[in-house]
Amino acid sequence: MDFRNSTDLDDNKLEALLLRHTQPHKHERLRVRVRYSRGADFSGSCYYRDALIYVNLGRHTAYPYAMGTHIAKARSNRTHWWRENYRLILADAYQLVLFVYLHELYHYLIKRAGHSPRRKEGMCDRFATRALVDYHGCRVVDHGGRLVGRALWDFQDLAAFVAAAPKEKRIAAASVREIPVTIHTGADLDRLSLWGTLLDSSQRTRPRPRGCR
C-alpha cells in the first residue's frame, strides 16, 4: 500500500490500522491519502482506475462522533420506501478515518470482484460497521440512543459478495519430514547393555594386527 497522511494523526499507527483491516485482500497497487477536509466532518472517495482512496477528516470534528449510516434494512409500502437512521458511535479520529476508509475499500473490492459499485452504500456501511463493532467495540444506536440488535443491520454475506476480488497469496508452511523413533522397553535395554558389554570385551581381546602401534 502506498500510504500518505497529512493530518496530525500518527502515521505509523494509522497505516497499521488500515492495513490490518485490508487483509487478506491484495493491496500493493492501492494508494491511500488521508488529509483534512475543507470544512465537512468527513468525506471519502475512490478512484477505481487509479486504485486511489481519499479520506478527508474535519479538523473541528468532536468525539465521540455519532456516524449516521445506511445499515438498517430498507422498508417500503405502496408509495415509498425508507430506512431507520442507525448511528455508529466512534470514539476518536482514528476510528472515523477507519470507517470512511473501509467504506471506500468495499466499493473498490466490489469493482475488483466484477460487480457494479453503484447503489451499494448500505453494503459498504455494513462492511465498515462490522469491523468497528467487532474489533473496536463501537456501539450501534437508533435515533433515541438505544442499542440496536445486530440482526437488524448485519444480515448480508459481505465476504461472499467480494470473494472474487484478488487476495494475498498465503505462504504454505514448510513440510516437516517425520523421523520414526523406536522406544525400547526395559528388556530391550538389558539386551542392548549385554551386547555392548560383549562387544567391548571382544575388542579388548582381539589380537592387534601386525605393523600397528
N, C-alpha and C positions, 0 to 999 in steps of 0.2 A: 504494500500500500504506500502510495505517495501522499504523506500526511503533512499538512501545514496548518498551524494555529496562530492567529494574530491577536487573540484575546489574552486576558490576564490569567486564564486557567493554565495549570501546569501542563506543559507539552507532553511529557512522558506519561503522566497519569492518564491524560485524556486519550492519547494514542493507544495505550494498553487497554483502556476500557472499550474503545471502539473495536479493536482487533479481537478482543475476547468474544464479542458478540457477532463478529463477522464470520468466524469459523463455524462450520467446516467449508464454507464456500470460498472459491478461488478469489483472490483479491490483489494479485500482483499488478494488474492493469488499473486498478481502482485508484482514483485521485480524490482526496477529501480535503476540503478547505473550510476551516472554522473561523469565523470573523464576526465582528459586531454589526448589527443591523443599523439601518438609518433611523430607526425610531420604533419599529414594531417589537413586541415582546420576543418574537422569534419568527423565523421563516426558513424554508428549505427548498431546494430544487435539485433535480437530477437530469443530467445530460447524457443520454444513453450512448450516443455515438462516441463521445469522448470519455465515457466511464468516469464522469466527474460529478461529485456531490458537493453542494454548498450547504453549510449550516450557518444561519445568521442568528446571533444571540443579542437580545436587547441589553444595553448597559444598565438600564433602570429597572429591569425585571426583579421583583421582590419574591422571596421564598419564605415558606413553602408556596409552590405555584400550583394552582388548580388548572390543569390542562384539559380543555374541552376536547372531546373525542367523538368519533363516529362508530364506536364499537358496539353500540346497542343494536339489537335486532330491529330491522325495519318493520313497521306496521302500516296497514292500509285499510281503507274502506272503499266504498263505491266511487268516491270523488277525489281522494288524495291519499298520499302516504306520508309517514313521519317516523321519527325515531327519538327515543329518550336521549337527553344530553348528559351522558355519564362523564364524570371528570376523574382524571388521574392526578393524585396528589404527589408532586415532585418536590424532593427535599432541597435540591440545590441546582446550580448551573450545570454541573456535570450530568445530572440526570436529565435535564432539559435538552442538552446537546445530544445525549444518547437517544432520547425519544425521537427527535427530529431526524437524526442520522438513520436510525433503524426504519423509520417510515420511508425515507427516500431509498434506503438499501433494498427494501422489499419491492418497491417499484422497479428497481434495477434487476433484481432476481426474477421478477415476473417476466421482464423483457428477455432476459437471458434464457429463460425456460421456454420461450417461444410463444408467450401469450401477449395479448394487448394489455398495456399497463393502465389504460383509461378506465375510469369508473371503478377503481379499486381502493378508494380511500378508506373504506371500512376495514378491508383486509390488512392494509398497511398499518392502520392504527392498532389493530388487534395484534399484529406481529410485534410492534414496539411495546404495547401494553403488557403482553405476556412476559417479555424479558424484564421489564421494570418490576412487575409483580413477583415473578419467580425468583429473581436474583438480587433484587434490591429492596424488597419488602414494601413497595408502594401500594397504596390503597385506591380502589375504585369506588366512588360515591355517586349518589344521584343528586338531583338539584336541591334536595333537603339536607345533604351531608350524610345520609345513611349509607352504610356499606352495601354494595351490590353483589349478589351471589354470582359466582364465576360462570355458572351455566347460562346466565343471561347475556354474556358477552363473548365467552370463549367457546364457540360452537363450530369452528371450521378447522379442517386439517390443512393448516397453512404450509407445513413442510411438504406434504404430498403435492400441493399445487405448484411448487417451485422445485420439485425433485429433479427435473431435467436441467436445472442450472448447474454449470460446472462446479465441481468440488475439488478440494485439495487431495492429492494422492497420499494415501496412508503408507508409511514405510513398514513393511512386514517385519515382524520380529525375527531375529536370526534364529535359524533352526539349530536345535541342540541335539547332538547325537547321544543316544543313551548308551552308557557303558555298563554291561552286566556285572553285577557284584555277587560273588559267592560268599555266603555266610557259613562258616564252619561251626559244627557242634562241638561239644566237649570231647566226644570220642574221636572226631576228626583231628582235633588239636593234639590229642595224645599220640595218634599215629604219626602226625607230622613231626612232633617232637622226637619220637623214637627214630624216625627216618633221618632226621637231622643229626642225631647222636651217632648213628651207624655211619653216616656219610663222613662226619668229622673223624671218626675212628679209622675208616679205610684210608682217608687222605694222610693220616699221621703214619700209618704202617706201610704205605705204598713205597716201594724202593725208588730212590731218586735216580733218574736216567743218567747214564754216564756222560761226562762232559759238562754237567751243570754244576754250578757252585752256589 
